[in-house]
Amino acid sequence: MTPEDWCNVAEIYWQGILTGNATLESAVPAYEAWNAAHAQKCRLVAVADGEAVGWAALSPVSLRRVYAGVAEVSVYISEKRRRQKIGQKLLNTLIEESEKEGYWTLQSSISTDNFPSVALHHKCGFRTVGVRERLGRDPKGRWRDILLLEYRSAKIGID
């Protein structure tokens, strides 16, 4: 992913916001804010027929050095291209790239109502750690329960 991809990434992100389940956010941030919040490496854009159809990126869960290998996953697919295994390819590639960069744990916070995303993460080796009840409010003011899922790398020695 490059800064030139932002327009397409932002549009796909907006489509996710409109579902009401992909995120609790109500607006796409400016590129500068998004860029500052995400890891500089492990940013991917899926392209099909010359068109951006999905994206994935990592954001640190903490600025503390001891958690440098732990990141939050974002993965979004264009509404026209959902259910075509693009998310699975993106997430599997993101896992591979994250391991090359020394990440040992990836986590995802997913609304309990976002069944496709939960299924995708499970297919790619994530496990459900638990439910965080009434963790955040969506744009309509409703409290939402959020599943915490994680992927632990087998390639990075965790004793």
C-alpha positions as CSV (number, residue, x, y, z in Angstrom):
1,M,0.0,0.0,0.0
2,T,1.3,3.4,-0.9
3,P,-0.1,6.9,-0.2
4,E,-1.4,6.9,-3.8
5,D,-3.7,4.0,-2.8
6,W,-5.4,6.0,-0.1
7,C,-8.4,7.1,-2.2
8,N,-9.3,3.5,-3.0
9,V,-8.5,2.3,0.5
10,A,-10.7,5.1,2.0
11,E,-13.6,4.2,-0.3
12,I,-13.4,0.5,0.7
13,Y,-13.1,1.6,4.4
14,W,-16.2,3.8,3.9
15,Q,-18.1,0.8,2.5
16,G,-17.2,-1.1,5.6
17,I,-18.4,1.7,7.8
18,L,-21.8,1.6,6.0
19,T,-22.3,-2.0,6.9
20,G,-22.7,-1.0,10.6
21,N,-20.6,-4.1,11.6
22,A,-17.1,-3.6,10.3
23,T,-16.2,-0.9,12.7
24,L,-17.7,1.4,15.3
25,E,-16.2,4.4,13.5
26,S,-18.5,6.7,11.7
27,A,-16.1,8.4,9.3
28,V,-12.9,7.7,7.4
29,P,-10.0,9.6,8.9
30,A,-7.7,11.8,6.9
31,Y,-4.8,9.9,5.4
32,E,-2.4,11.6,7.8
33,A,-4.3,10.3,10.9
34,W,-4.7,6.9,9.4
35,N,-1.0,6.7,8.5
36,A,0.1,7.8,12.0
37,A,-2.1,5.1,13.6
38,H,-0.8,2.1,11.5
39,A,2.5,0.3,11.2
40,Q,4.6,1.5,8.3
41,K,5.1,-2.1,7.1
42,C,2.5,-4.8,6.6
43,R,0.1,-2.7,4.6
44,L,-1.5,-4.5,1.7
45,V,-3.9,-3.7,-1.2
46,A,-5.6,-6.5,-3.2
47,V,-6.0,-5.6,-6.9
48,A,-8.2,-7.4,-9.4
49,D,-8.7,-6.4,-13.0
50,G,-6.7,-3.2,-12.3
51,E,-9.0,-2.2,-9.4
52,A,-8.3,-2.1,-5.7
53,V,-10.7,-4.6,-4.2
54,G,-9.5,-4.9,-0.6
55,W,-6.9,-3.8,1.9
56,A,-5.3,-5.0,5.1
57,A,-3.0,-3.3,7.6
58,L,-1.6,-3.5,11.2
59,S,-1.7,-1.0,14.0
60,P,0.3,-1.3,17.2
61,V,-1.7,-2.3,20.3
62,S,0.8,-0.4,22.5
63,L,3.8,1.9,22.2
64,R,5.5,0.0,25.0
65,R,8.6,-1.8,23.7
66,V,7.6,-5.1,25.3
67,Y,4.5,-5.3,23.0
68,A,6.4,-4.4,19.8
69,G,5.4,-7.8,18.3
70,V,1.7,-7.4,19.0
71,A,-0.6,-5.7,16.5
72,E,-4.3,-5.2,15.7
73,V,-5.5,-6.3,12.3
74,S,-7.7,-4.4,9.9
75,V,-9.0,-6.1,6.8
76,Y,-11.7,-4.6,4.5
77,I,-13.1,-5.9,1.2
78,S,-14.9,-3.9,-1.5
79,E,-18.6,-4.5,-1.3
80,K,-18.6,-5.8,-5.0
81,R,-15.9,-8.4,-4.2
82,R,-17.0,-9.9,-0.9
83,R,-17.3,-13.7,-0.6
84,Q,-14.6,-14.2,-3.3
85,K,-11.8,-15.4,-0.9
86,I,-10.0,-12.0,-1.3
87,G,-10.2,-11.5,2.4
88,Q,-8.6,-14.9,3.0
89,K,-5.8,-14.2,0.6
90,L,-5.2,-10.8,2.2
91,L,-5.3,-12.0,5.8
92,N,-3.0,-15.0,5.0
93,T,-0.5,-12.7,3.3
94,L,-0.7,-10.2,6.1
95,I,0.1,-13.1,8.6
96,E,3.1,-14.1,6.5
97,E,4.4,-10.5,6.2
98,S,3.9,-9.9,9.9
99,E,6.0,-12.9,10.8
100,K,8.8,-11.6,8.6
101,E,8.6,-8.3,10.5
102,G,8.8,-10.1,13.9
103,Y,5.2,-9.9,15.0
104,W,4.3,-12.8,17.3
105,T,0.7,-12.0,18.0
106,L,-2.0,-10.5,15.8
107,Q,-5.4,-9.6,17.3
108,S,-8.7,-8.6,15.9
109,S,-11.6,-6.9,17.6
110,I,-14.7,-7.8,15.8
111,S,-18.4,-7.1,16.5
112,T,-20.2,-10.2,17.6
113,D,-22.6,-9.5,14.7
114,N,-19.9,-9.5,12.0
115,F,-20.2,-13.2,11.2
116,P,-18.3,-13.1,7.9
117,S,-15.3,-11.5,9.5
118,V,-15.3,-13.9,12.4
119,A,-15.5,-16.8,10.0
120,L,-12.6,-15.4,7.9
121,H,-10.4,-15.0,10.9
122,H,-11.1,-18.5,12.1
123,K,-10.3,-19.9,8.6
124,C,-6.9,-18.1,8.8
125,G,-6.0,-19.6,12.2
126,F,-7.3,-17.0,14.7
127,R,-9.0,-18.2,17.8
128,T,-11.6,-16.5,19.9
129,V,-10.1,-15.4,23.2
130,G,-13.3,-13.9,24.6
131,V,-16.1,-11.4,24.4
132,R,-15.7,-7.8,25.6
133,E,-19.3,-6.9,26.6
134,R,-20.5,-3.4,25.8
135,L,-17.0,-2.3,24.8
136,G,-18.0,0.6,22.6
137,R,-20.9,2.5,21.1
138,D,-21.7,2.5,17.4
139,P,-22.7,5.7,15.5
140,K,-26.3,5.1,16.5
141,G,-25.4,5.1,20.2
142,R,-25.9,1.3,20.7
143,W,-23.5,-0.5,23.0
144,R,-21.7,-3.3,21.0
145,D,-20.2,-6.5,22.2
146,I,-16.8,-7.2,20.7
147,L,-15.0,-10.5,20.2
148,L,-11.3,-10.6,20.8
149,L,-9.6,-13.0,18.4
150,E,-5.9,-13.7,18.2
151,Y,-3.3,-15.4,16.0
152,R,-0.1,-16.6,17.7
153,S,2.8,-17.2,15.3
154,A,4.3,-20.7,15.4
155,K,7.4,-19.3,13.5
156,I,8.5,-17.0,16.3
157,G,9.7,-18.9,19.3
158,I,7.3,-18.2,22.2
159,D,8.5,-20.3,25.2
